[in-house]
Amino acid sequence: MSSDTFVIALALIAALLFSLGNQTSRRALNYAPASQVTLYQIGVSVSLYWMAAPFYMKTAYWLSPAVFLLAAAGLIRPLISANLGTIGTRILGPTIASTMGACGPILSVTLGVVLLSETLHWQTAVGTAGIVTSIVVLSWRGSGKANWPVWALVFPLGAAFIRAASHALAKLGLEFIPSPVFVALVAYSVSFPLAYLYHRYRQQQSPTESVARTGIFWMLVSGSFYGVAVLVLNTALLSGDLVVVSPIVACTPFFTLILGVWGFRETQIDSRTVIAVLLVVPSVILIGLRQYTG
């Protein structure tokens, strides 16, 4: 397997894991508020990273200046992006929220070219344009009455832009610290106490009852999916370019749609959603073909 093929495979696996996280997060939100779901998800992920620490941790990692960069990334992700993402998922549903999040590669590709001096091949540019087109199709409302407010798009879009920026920071950090687990550990370790404080604040504003075991189960499962997805994504970024990895991860809506139909029985899927997701898939394939025609 060539290096480019390996990177593409990792990006697709990450997309599948993120889509599983989206679906299970939706289930968790039926039992607990968004702040608690986010807290559990971050907590599960950071626990996994620290348990793996003895197998990869090096003192030199902590002495690298890149640690401060990764810590700064942890201030905005996953805390802010996760909260925006879970709120968007609750209002719009996982398929629509994930498809709207496909705009993230625009910023990622731009940062990859400008900040990391990566090469933008025509296949990547056209593929990214296809993803943007899918968002336009999904956002078009026609004359009918929408079942979700336009302002709700702010949540998945905001989460997408934060994730895109964090991808660039992670790629930059991996240039100095070649450890996908450590890069994730620093960001999540910074974000976890902030998530706890935010949840405590929300509890004081709107007290809630204890969560049923089923809700805790879905929170733990979704956290596990997201935690592993980030590791796979970081591994792809370590081996490949940001301009390739980020757009391919944007095929998450395709997996979310398939899981919604066959696994989780999601019913709120209309023709615009299907068209938008089907536009994402060939765009990702085109980006993948750059290794053969670029």
N, C-alpha and C positions, 0 to 999 in steps of 0.2 A: 504494500500500500504506500503510495507516494505521500509526501508530506502534506501537499494541498488536500488530497483526498482524506487524510487523517483529520485535518483541521475541519473540513466540511462535515465529516461524520460526527465529530465532537459537538459542533455547533447545532446539528440536527438533534442529537441526543439531549443537549441542553434545552432546546426548544420543547421537546417532548416532556422533559421534567418540569419545565416552567408551566406548561399547559396542565399537567397533573396537579401542580401546586395551585393553579387558578381554580380548577374544578373543586378540589378538596377545601380550598379556602372559602369558596362559595357555600359549601356545606357548613363549615365552621361558623360562618356569619349568621346562620339560622339559630345559633345557640348563644352567641357571645357578641359583644360590641366590637367594632373594628379595632379599637386600641388594644383590647385584650388579645384578639386574634393575632395582631402584629407582634405584641410582646411575646407570645408563645412561639411564634414562628422564628423570631430572632433568637429567642432563648434556646430553642432546639438546635438551631444552626450553630450558634457559638459554642454550645456544649459539644457538638460533634467535632468541631475544629480543635477545641482544647483537649479532647480525649485522644485525638490523633497527634497532638503536639510532640510527645516523646519520640515519634518516628521520623519527624522532619525538622524539628526546631534546632536552630543554630544561633549561638550568641551573636554572631556577626550580623544576623538579620536585624536585631534590635538596635545595632549601632549605625545602621544605614540611615542617611538623611531622608530616604524615601518613606520611612515610617511615618514621618509627619504628614506627608502627602496622603498616605493611606488613611491616617487618622482623620484628616480633614474630609476625606471622602465619606468616612463613617458618620460624619455629622449630618449628612444629607441622605445617605443611603446605607442601610435599607430603611431607616426609620421613616423619613418623609415619603420616599417613593412607595414604601409598603403601605403606609396609611392612605395615600392617594389611590394606590392600586386597589386596595380592598374596598374602599368607598365606591370607586368607579365600578368594580365588579358587582357590588351589592345593588347599585342603581341600574346599571346598564346590562348586567349579565356577563358571564365570562367570555363569550365569543365576541360580542361587540367591544367590550373593554380591551380585550387582547388585540383585536384588529386595529382599533384606534391607536394602541400603543406601537403599532408598526411604523409610526412616523419617527421613532427614535433613531433609526439608521441614518436619517438625513444629517443630524448633528454629529453622529459617530463618524460617518464618512468624512464630513468636513473637518472634524478634529483630527482624524487619522491623516489626512492630507496636509493640513496646516501645522498641526502640533508635532506629529510623528514623522512627517516627510514620507508618508507612504504613497505608492503609485495608484492612481485611480484609473483602472482600465475601463474601456467603453462598456463592457459587459456589466461591470458593477454599477456604472452610472445608469444604464438603461434599466437594470434590475431594480435599483433603488427607486427610479421613476415609476416603475410598475407598482411598487409598494405604496407610493404616494397616491397613485391613481385609485388604488383600492380604498384608501381613506376617503377620497372625494366621493366615490360611489356610496360608501357606507354613510357618509354624512349628509348626502342629498336626501331631503325629506319630502319633496313633492308637495302636493296640496292636501295630503291626508294628515290626520291628527297623529302626532307622535305619542308613543307610550313612555317616553322619557324626555326630560327637559334638555334643551340645548346646552345650558350652562353645565350640565353634568359631564360634558366632554372635557372640561377643564381637568378633572381628576385623572383619567387615563393618560391624557396628553402631558400633564405635568409630571406624572410618574415616568412616562417614556423619556422625556427630556433629561430628567435626573439620572435615569438608568444609563442613557447614552453618555452623559458626562462622566459617570462613574466608570463606564467601560474604558474610556480614554485614560482616566486616572489609574485604573487597574493595569492597563497595558503599559503605561509609563512606569508604574511601580515595579512591574515584572521585569523591566529592563535592568533594574538594580537588584531586585530580590527575586530570583527565579523559583519561587515557591507559590503555586496557586493556593495552597491551604493557608499559608502565612498571610498572604495578601488579603484573603477573606477574613481571617481571624482578627486582624487589626481593626478593620472597618466594623465588623460586627461587635467586637469587644467595646468599641467606643459607642456604638449605637444602642447596645442593650440597656445600660443604665438610663440613657435618655428616653428609651421606650418605656421603661418602668416609671419614670417620673411623669411622663405624659399620660400613661394609663391611670396613675394615681390621681392626677389632676382631673381626668375625665370622670373618674369614679366619684370624686367630690362634687362635680357638677351634676352628674346624673347617676346616682347609685343604682347598681343592678344586683340581682340575686346571684347566688352561686351557680356555676355552669354545670350542666349535667355531664355525666361521664361520656356520653356520645359526643358532646361538643368538644370536650378535652381531647378525645380520640382524633377528631378531625383537625384540631389545631396542631396536634403533634405530628400527624401524617403530613399536613400541608407544610409545616416547618421543615420536615425531613426532605420533602421533595425540593423545596426552594434551596435548602442548604446544599444538597448534592448538585443541584442545577448550577449554582454559583461556582462550585469547584470545577465542574466540567467546562463551564464557560471560561473560567480563568485558565484552564489547561489549554483550551483552544487559542486564547489570546497569547499565551506564552509561546505557542508554536506557529501562529499565523498572524496575518495582518488584521487590524481593526476593521478596515474597509471591507474585508471579506466576512469576518465572523459576525459582526453586528447585523448586517442585512439578513444573513441566513438565520440567525436566531429569531428574526422577525416572522418566520413561518410558524411561530407558536399558534396563531389563530387557526391554522390548518389542523393541527393536532387537537386544539381545543374544540373545533367543530366536530371532528370525528369522535372524540370522547363524549361530547355533548349528545350526539345522536345515538351512539351504540353503547356507551358506558354509563353515563349519568342521566340519560333521558331528558336532556334539555329540550324544551318545546318552543322557546321564543327564537326561532330561526326563520327569517324571511328571505325572499329572493335577493335583496340587496346584500345581506350578510353573506350568502353563498357566493355571489358574484365577487364581492370584495376579497373573500378568502381565496377563491380560485385565481384571482389576479396575483396574489402573493406567491403562490406556488411556482408558476413558470418564471417569475422574477427571481426567485431563489435559485432555480435550476440554471438560469442564464448566468447568474453570478458564479455558480459553481463551474460553468463551462469555460471560464476565463483561463484556467490552467491548460486547456487544450487548444485555445485559439488566441490567447494573449501572448 
